[in-house]
Amino acid sequence: MKKENLCLQEFIKYSSLNVLGMIGLSCYILADTFFVSKALGADGLTALNLAIPVYSFIHGSGLMIGMGGGIKYAIVKSQKDADRADRIFTNAAALMVIIAGIFFLLGIFGTGFLVRLLGADEAVFEMTQTYLKVILLFAPMFMTNNLLLCFIRNDGAPQLSMTAMICGSLSNVVLDYVFMFPLGMGIFGAAFATGLAPVISILILMPFFVKKRNQFYLRKRRLSARLFCGIFLNGVPSLITEVSSGIVMIVFNTLLLGLAGNIGVAAYSVIANLSLVVISIYTGIAQGIQPIVSSNFGKGNRKHVEAILRYALIAAAVVSVLVYGVVFFGAEGIVSVFNSEQNAQLQEIAVTGMRIYFTACIFAGFNIIVAVYFTATEHALPAHIISLLRGFAVMIPMALALSAAGILGVWSAFPATELLVALLGAVMLLKRKKSHPSGVSVL
């Protein structure tokens, strides 16, 4: 009973702190959505929503390396292997530099091509390109921040990770207002504020290294293709989770442009960005349990792993009920906050869409937590399957098929996909229980 209480305390500590941090992190874009809607109206919202998928690729790449490396680090740290821990961090940092460099070069040379690829018309082309260029040039900062946050959380300092994420997000809110209103910097101001947020977060993390509280270090080591692959495989579900939101946005934007024009995309911008905040709660729970699941897995404490997963799924169910209650009864008020021009068509489309779209909450929460559980225990294949299905293989065909029924069909694609994937995820958990009877049994 005492060990069970200790597990619960660890779960509450890591998950609550990480949920707060992830909500803060997700507010990067939500703050942009709010201030852009006030300053630039529906065209500004459309431009922002067309550019956000690229941010999802950057953020997802950083999480892939941070989570993939962090999982390996937590396991070897629990086994007291300091040399291997340093090798993992060094290889993760090298991989981050390579991928961040590619994004940076795209920001210099490739934004015009990307904006045309994303479907921007003449009315929003310039604003979309401006936002995109700034975000891509700050990609090294976004990715460095994600790498350090994940490793510091796995190094036993979740409070610091939470503080850095929240302070970075709050700085974005303040700078968004300052740059867009008193200084009149337009959409460049929104993008610049977002780009500065990870810089501020990194500065908050720096004392952890200055005071030498860290147990991982950059070392002169030969880079290992095997370690690169291991980090990549463990981190791919995190990458797919983030990237899929960008891919889904691109598909939904294209479908809604055909069905309702720029107003449809602006309405989806409100829904999609609120969805990022809600999904961040589940991601926060999942990433919060990862260090303690990986550590207990490394030590062979399977009962603790079982208990932690059970707590996470219960927490996700409770959050889902609360979130949908707020969305169902408060949709009109929520949408009106972002509908600065009080456009009746935008209001109607977005309110109806929210009430359908957010029925996916409980299934999405289950899928995200189960995928992270599988990767945290170095059982990556089921996590890859879950992530690929909900991100690409089911979501895109579902959206294309249901769009034949109009806008209501587009909104229904997200909950339908998450439900089908959740059913498959439950089957995989049951199968793992039967093949590992001493392992997890939560259903």
Secondary structure by P-SEA (a helix, b strand, c coil): caaaaaaaaaaaaaaaaaaaaaaaaacaaaaaaaaaaacccaaaaaaaaaaaaaaaaaaaaaaaaaaaaaaaaaaaaaaccaaaaaaaaaaaaaaaaaaaaaaaaaaaccaaaaaaaaccccccaaaaaaaaaaaaaaaaaaaaaaaaaaaaaaaccaaaaaaaaaaaaaaaaaaaaaacccccccaaaaaaaaaaaaaaaaaaaaaaaaacccccccccccccaaaaaaaaaaaaaaaaaaaaaaaaaaaaaaaaaacccaaaaaaaaaaaaaaaaaaaaaaaaaaaaaaaaaaaaaacaaaaaaaaaaaaaaaaaaaaaaaaaaaaacaaaaaaaacccccaaaaaaaaaaaaaaacaaaaaaaaaaaaaaaaaacccaaaaaaaaaaccccaaaaaaaaccccaaaaaaaaaaaaaaaaaaaaaaaaaaaaacccccccc
